[in-house]
Amino acid sequence: MSSPRDGDRDGFDDGDGSGWREPPHLGSGGAGEDEADQPNFVDRRKKPRDDQEPLSARSWQPPGWDLPAAEPQRPVPPPAAGPAPDEARPPLDAPPPQGPPQAGPPPEDAGGPQQPAAGAPGWLGGGRGRRRTPGAADHVFAYQGDLVGSQGWALQQGWTVSDGTAPEDAPLAGVIASSPVRATKDHRAGNVLRGRAGPLELVAFDVVYASGRYVVPEYAITAAPLLGSVPGFRLSPSRFWRHRTGGMVPLGTGDPAFDARWLLLAAEDDPRLHRLAQDPAVHGLLLGTDDGDEFWSGAGHVSAVRPDGHRPQLLEHHARLLSAIVAALGAGGN
């Protein structure tokens, strides 16, 4: 039986450690190899292997990890020479484009940032101050009414101006109620202009509603008050959605080009509506527009409406079309 006082066993010594030697199975040599030629275990951890590259010399980043070198100054593209804000909006007397829209590069590829049209929302929400490029919907539905411009035009033509609260403005509520737009109890007449355009007495006003402390114009109506009764009708672009047309029947015009873009609905069989359906002057004027207006009769008026605010160009446009429609009906104005 052995004890701790026994001599050296398997290379271990219970003395002061001077007799320590590496066990044979950990050495690199054989049993006959000299102890000085066998490196210590601690020494092997401090010294790298001959075939191993130091960590500082190896690349540990994956491909594409390093960021590119920062340029001192990036080139700024010159601003694109775009059309004026008034030229960006198509004229009222221009036919709509035929066929599907052609795909093209985004506005940013045109050589620089595009400026928004007048009246279109220019700042993107969120507090970052980024300017958003307006699209087609912004140009169609953006408010283009200029109260100062329309009132200035009316005063130059000798028309009168009202804010919609005068006693003579009370019948305009019936015109709004009979209109093809979805008006609510909050809508009322505002910016009322009255005057003569050719053979007609016209009243033009904005259908407005209150939004907080502001009055927002949503529709522009131009109406011609007529003497006597007028048959009920609705003349709308074929692409428009129509409501409250119960009891009305389509009335053909005999012109395929006109019937493809416009639809005449009659509430009764009246010879005046047949004359309106076959009038070449009305066909020519409506085919030369952008199909953005609706016409109807109600509350003793023949009226036109467009989702916009009144401006001089729209006033002249409505006056020209209403003169042709009233002349085709053979109705007398006030």
C-alpha positions in Angstrom: 0.0 0.0 0.0 1.4 3.4 -1.0 1.3 6.6 0.9 2.0 10.3 0.3 5.4 9.8 1.6 6.3 7.4 -1.2 8.7 8.5 -3.8 8.0 10.0 -7.2 4.9 8.5 -8.8 4.0 9.1 -12.4 6.0 12.3 -12.6 4.4 13.9 -9.6 6.5 15.0 -6.6 5.2 16.2 -3.3 8.3 18.3 -2.7 8.9 21.9 -3.7 8.1 21.2 -7.3 11.6 21.0 -8.5 11.1 17.5 -9.7 8.0 18.3 -11.9 8.1 17.1 -15.5 5.4 17.0 -18.2 3.5 13.8 -18.5 4.5 11.8 -21.6 1.0 12.0 -23.2 1.1 15.8 -23.3 4.5 16.2 -24.7 5.4 16.5 -28.4 8.1 14.0 -28.3 8.5 10.4 -27.2 9.5 9.0 -23.9 13.1 9.4 -24.7 12.9 13.1 -25.6 14.6 15.5 -23.3 12.5 17.5 -21.0 14.1 20.8 -22.1 12.8 20.2 -25.6 9.2 19.8 -24.5 7.5 23.2 -24.2 5.4 23.9 -21.1 1.6 24.0 -21.5 1.5 27.7 -20.5 4.2 28.5 -23.0 2.2 26.9 -25.8 -0.9 29.1 -25.0 1.2 32.2 -25.2 2.9 31.4 -28.5 0.7 31.0 -31.7 1.0 28.1 -34.0 3.3 28.4 -36.9 0.4 27.8 -39.4 -2.1 30.2 -37.6 -2.3 33.9 -38.7 -2.5 36.5 -35.9 -6.0 37.8 -35.2 -5.0 41.4 -35.8 -4.0 40.5 -39.4 -7.1 38.7 -40.3 -10.3 40.4 -41.8 -13.4 39.6 -39.7 -15.9 41.9 -41.5 -18.3 40.3 -44.0 -18.2 41.5 -47.6 -19.7 45.0 -47.9 -19.5 45.7 -44.2 -17.2 48.7 -44.5 -18.9 52.0 -45.3 -17.8 53.9 -48.4 -15.5 56.8 -48.0 -17.4 60.1 -47.5 -17.1 62.5 -50.4 -16.1 66.1 -49.5 -19.0 67.6 -51.5 -21.8 65.9 -53.5 -22.9 67.5 -56.8 -26.3 69.2 -56.7 -28.4 68.7 -59.9 -29.7 71.9 -61.5 -33.4 72.6 -61.0 -35.7 71.6 -63.8 -37.4 74.3 -65.8 -41.0 73.3 -65.3 -44.2 75.0 -66.5 -45.8 77.9 -64.6 -48.4 76.9 -62.0 -51.2 78.2 -64.2 -49.9 76.2 -67.1 -49.8 73.0 -65.1 -53.6 72.9 -64.9 -55.2 71.8 -68.2 -57.6 74.3 -69.6 -61.4 73.8 -69.1 -62.0 73.7 -72.9 -59.6 70.9 -73.5 -60.8 67.3 -74.1 -59.6 64.7 -71.7 -56.7 62.4 -72.8 -57.8 59.3 -74.6 -56.4 55.9 -73.8 -54.5 54.7 -70.7 -51.8 57.0 -69.3 -48.3 56.3 -70.5 -45.8 55.2 -68.0 -42.9 57.6 -67.5 -40.1 58.4 -65.1 -41.0 59.8 -61.7 -40.8 63.6 -61.2 -37.5 63.2 -59.4 -35.8 61.9 -62.5 -36.7 64.9 -64.6 -33.6 66.7 -63.4 -34.4 68.1 -60.0 -37.2 68.4 -57.4 -40.6 69.6 -58.8 -42.3 72.5 -57.2 -46.0 71.9 -56.2 -48.7 73.7 -58.1 -50.4 76.7 -56.7 -53.1 75.7 -54.2 -51.9 72.1 -53.9 -50.7 70.8 -50.5 -47.0 71.2 -50.4 -45.8 70.0 -47.0 -45.9 66.4 -45.9 -47.3 65.9 -42.4 -45.2 64.5 -39.6 -43.3 67.6 -38.7 -40.2 66.7 -40.8 -40.7 69.5 -43.2 -40.4 67.3 -46.3 -42.0 68.7 -49.5 -44.4 66.2 -51.2 -44.7 66.1 -55.0 -48.4 66.6 -55.8 -50.1 63.9 -57.9 -53.0 64.0 -60.4 -55.6 63.9 -57.6 -54.1 67.0 -56.0 -54.4 68.9 -59.3 -58.0 67.8 -59.8 -59.4 68.3 -56.3 -57.1 71.2 -55.1 -59.0 74.4 -54.4 -58.3 76.8 -57.2 -60.8 79.4 -56.2 -59.6 83.0 -55.8 -62.1 85.1 -54.1 -60.3 88.3 -54.8 -59.8 87.3 -58.4 -63.5 86.3 -59.0 -64.9 89.3 -57.2 -62.5 91.6 -59.1 -63.6 90.1 -62.4 -67.3 90.5 -61.4 -66.8 94.1 -60.4 -65.1 94.8 -63.8 -68.1 93.3 -65.6 -70.6 95.4 -63.6 -71.8 92.5 -61.4 -72.8 92.7 -57.8 -71.1 90.8 -54.9 -72.7 89.3 -51.8 -71.7 87.0 -49.0 -74.7 84.7 -49.3 -76.7 86.1 -46.4 -78.7 88.8 -48.4 -82.5 88.3 -48.7 -82.1 87.7 -52.5 -79.8 84.8 -51.7 -82.4 82.7 -50.0 -83.6 80.9 -53.2 -80.0 79.6 -53.7 -80.7 77.0 -51.0 -83.2 75.4 -53.3 -80.6 75.3 -56.1 -78.2 73.5 -53.8 -80.8 71.0 -52.7 -81.7 70.2 -56.4 -78.1 69.9 -57.4 -76.5 66.5 -58.3 -73.8 66.9 -55.6 -74.2 65.4 -52.1 -74.8 68.5 -50.2 -75.5 68.4 -46.4 -77.3 70.8 -44.1 -73.9 72.4 -43.4 -73.5 73.5 -47.0 -74.6 77.0 -47.9 -74.1 79.6 -50.6 -71.1 82.0 -50.3 -69.2 84.5 -52.5 -72.4 85.2 -54.5 -71.9 87.1 -57.8 -74.8 88.4 -59.9 -74.7 89.9 -63.4 -75.4 89.6 -67.1 -73.5 87.5 -69.5 -74.8 87.9 -73.0 -78.5 87.3 -73.1 -78.6 85.7 -69.6 -78.8 86.9 -66.1 -76.5 84.7 -64.1 -75.9 84.1 -60.4 -72.6 82.4 -59.5 -71.7 81.2 -56.0 -69.5 78.8 -54.1 -71.1 76.0 -52.0 -69.2 76.3 -48.8 -69.1 74.7 -45.4 -67.5 75.8 -42.1 -64.5 73.9 -40.8 -63.5 75.3 -37.5 -62.7 79.0 -38.0 -62.5 78.7 -41.8 -65.0 78.6 -44.6 -64.1 76.0 -47.2 -65.5 76.2 -50.8 -66.3 72.8 -52.2 -68.4 73.3 -55.3 -68.8 76.2 -57.8 -72.4 76.6 -59.2 -73.4 79.0 -61.9 -77.2 79.2 -62.5 -79.5 81.0 -64.9 -82.9 81.9 -63.5 -85.6 81.3 -66.1 -89.1 82.5 -66.6 -91.7 79.7 -66.7 -91.3 76.0 -66.2 -88.4 74.1 -67.3 -88.5 70.3 -67.9 -86.4 68.3 -65.5 -83.1 66.9 -67.0 -79.6 66.0 -66.0 -76.7 66.3 -68.4 -73.6 64.6 -67.0 -70.3 63.2 -68.2 -70.6 59.4 -68.7 -67.7 58.8 -66.4 -69.4 60.5 -63.4 -71.3 58.5 -60.7 -74.9 59.6 -60.6 -77.4 59.5 -57.8 -80.9 60.7 -57.2 -81.9 59.9 -60.8 -85.0 57.8 -60.0 -87.6 58.3 -62.7 -85.2 59.7 -65.2 -84.6 57.9 -68.5 -81.6 58.2 -70.9 -82.3 60.3 -74.0 -80.3 59.4 -77.1 -78.7 62.2 -79.1 -77.9 60.4 -82.4 -74.2 61.4 -82.1 -72.1 58.3 -81.2 -69.1 60.5 -80.2 -71.3 62.6 -77.9 -73.1 59.7 -76.4 -69.8 58.0 -75.6 -68.8 60.9 -73.3 -72.1 62.5 -72.2 -75.4 61.2 -70.9 -78.7 63.2 -71.0 -81.3 62.0 -68.5 -84.9 63.3 -68.9 -87.6 63.4 -66.3 -90.3 63.7 -68.9 -90.9 63.4 -72.6 -90.7 67.0 -73.7 -89.8 68.4 -77.2 -87.5 71.0 -75.6 -85.3 68.2 -74.3 -85.2 66.5 -77.7 -84.0 69.8 -79.1 -81.3 70.0 -76.4 -80.2 66.4 -77.2 -79.8 67.1 -80.9 -78.4 70.6 -80.8 -75.0 70.7 -82.7 -73.8 73.8 -80.9 -74.2 72.1 -77.5 -72.4 69.0 -78.8 -69.5 71.0 -80.1 -69.0 73.0 -76.9 -69.2 70.0 -74.6 -67.0 67.8 -76.7 -64.3 70.5 -76.5 -64.3 70.5 -72.7 -62.6 68.4 -70.1 -65.9 66.7 -69.0 -65.7 68.2 -65.6 -69.1 69.9 -65.3 -72.7 68.7 -64.7 -75.9 70.5 -65.8 -79.4 70.2 -64.4 -82.7 72.0 -64.0 -84.3 72.7 -60.7 -85.7 75.4 -58.4 -86.5 77.6 -61.5 -82.9 77.6 -62.7 -80.7 75.8 -65.3 -77.4 75.4 -63.5 -73.8 74.1 -63.9 -71.6 72.7 -61.1 -68.0 71.8 -60.8 -66.0 70.6 -57.7 -63.9 73.8 -57.5 -64.1 77.4 -56.3 -65.1 80.1 -58.6 -62.5 82.0 -60.6 -62.7 84.2 -63.7 -61.9 81.4 -66.1 -64.6 79.1 -64.7 -67.1 82.0 -64.7 -66.6 82.6 -68.4 -66.6 78.8 -69.1 -70.0 78.3 -67.3 -71.5 81.4 -68.9 -70.6 80.1 -72.4 -72.1 76.6 -71.9 -75.2 77.8 -70.1 -76.0 80.2 -72.9 -75.9 77.4 -75.5 -78.0 75.1 -73.3 -80.7 77.7 -72.6 -80.8 78.7 -76.2 -81.3 75.0 -77.2 -84.2 74.7 -74.7 -85.8 77.8 -76.1 -86.4 79.1 -72.5 -86.3 82.8 -71.7 -84.2 84.2 -69.0 -85.0 86.9 -66.4 
